[in-house]
């Protein structure tokens, strides 16, 4: 290295090693604290005690559970009901819950953009015009004060040298917060669509159950009338009439409960689709209009952690906690900023541009934390504890998600068996009812006995309705447990329509 011509003892020049170190720090932009990496995906790509893919057959509907195939973002279209599609589209357009989530995302993204402004110099300008009077006594002098006008025009530039990366970590935390809100909006999106479909299935099931229960009550009343007439004629005991009346009362109570559930499901659908209770809304689907999707995807555990928005929320929260450790660590080190001011002051506007009134200053400011009573040290330890908590929360979220998928697949297997037995019981009851109607027409049995067969058929129909409703709702649960086709961004309506074709 050549001699600059200055004596080696000249302290105005920093030692070569210190200058090189400073230059390297400024150039490399080092940031203290941990560098975040997403947690590793689960290594076991299967679910316990399940044969996946599997073909489930029951209730007249075959269903294939496919492992590793992604869920489409418009999964509700797989139920084959245009009325259901209209309900979901209305909810996505009008739901205030989803609108709130979207605005929270916009807010966090704007905050992240605002935080990135720290990487640029801050430039400010100020102008003032004041009229004031001096008092010499304030300066230990005698005499009278004088009044004058003072005009000032200044400009200032400042720039923070993010030597240890505290500002970069803070912006990293803001970006992680934006990711969190993005996936929170995704969770709200999936929850809304899932709740709409689930409520539509429930409403359709309740409507069919109410209609069937109304038929049962009508038949109960008919049997009561027959037994009352026979009791009056002295051909049956009073106990038979009382038993029929008790059955009528019990079925009327069940009917009232189902009507209440039906009304609540209608109101719920109105709320989910952003409608007031009495406001017009799309016609909900009937249960017969909804079909069990023939192919149902199941995400691999390694896919699930990259698809479910609640897991991605937990990951973003972990990222934010990691960045805050860096922020707290950088606070332990000195901070350097460079500021410069330039301006002019004069007692008259005409002479404001004169060189005599100009002033300026430039130089660095170094803030070295020496003693803060443990504030910075324990602040870092608190950030590290928050990171450890976020890691535990992430792990728990993953475990809960895997549990939901496993339980949903098991539920679909049980649903297929229940649907099959319910269908067989209904077919047998329906056949018995037809035979009873034929025997009644032939005069072989009385009306009371034919009504008993019809009631048995209606009760079997109630079980069949419940089985189909539960199966459809468990399919919804599996779609949502598998991530609902979430890709990190809410699909636009045009994208949803295109993917359905």
Buried (B, 14 or more C-beta within 10 A) or exposed (E): EEEEEEEEEEEEEEEEEEEEEBEEBEEEEEBBBBEBEEBEBBEEBEBEEBEBBBEBEBBEBEBBBEBEBBBBBBBBBBBBBEBBBBBBBBBBEBBEBBEEBBEBBEEBBEBBEEBBEBEEEEEEEEEEEEEEEBEEEEEEEEEEEEEEEEBBBBBBBBBBBBBBBBBBBBBBBBBBBBBBBBBBBBBBBBBBBBBBBBBBBBBBBBBBBBBBBBBBBBBBBBBBEBBBEBBEEEEBEEEBBEBBBEBBEEBBEBBEBBBEBBBBBBBBBBBBBBBEEEEEBBEBBEBEBBEBBEEBBBBBBBBBBBBBBBBBBBBBBBBBBBBBBBBBBBBBBEBBBBBBBBBBBBEEEEEBEEEEBBEEEEEEEEEEEEEEEEEBBEBBEEBBEBBEEBBEBBEEBBEEBBEBBBBBBBBBBBBBBBBBBBBBBBEEBBEBBEBBBEBBEEEEBEEBBBBBBBBBBBBBBBBBBBBBBBBBBBBBBBBBBBBBBBBEEBBEEEBBBEEEE
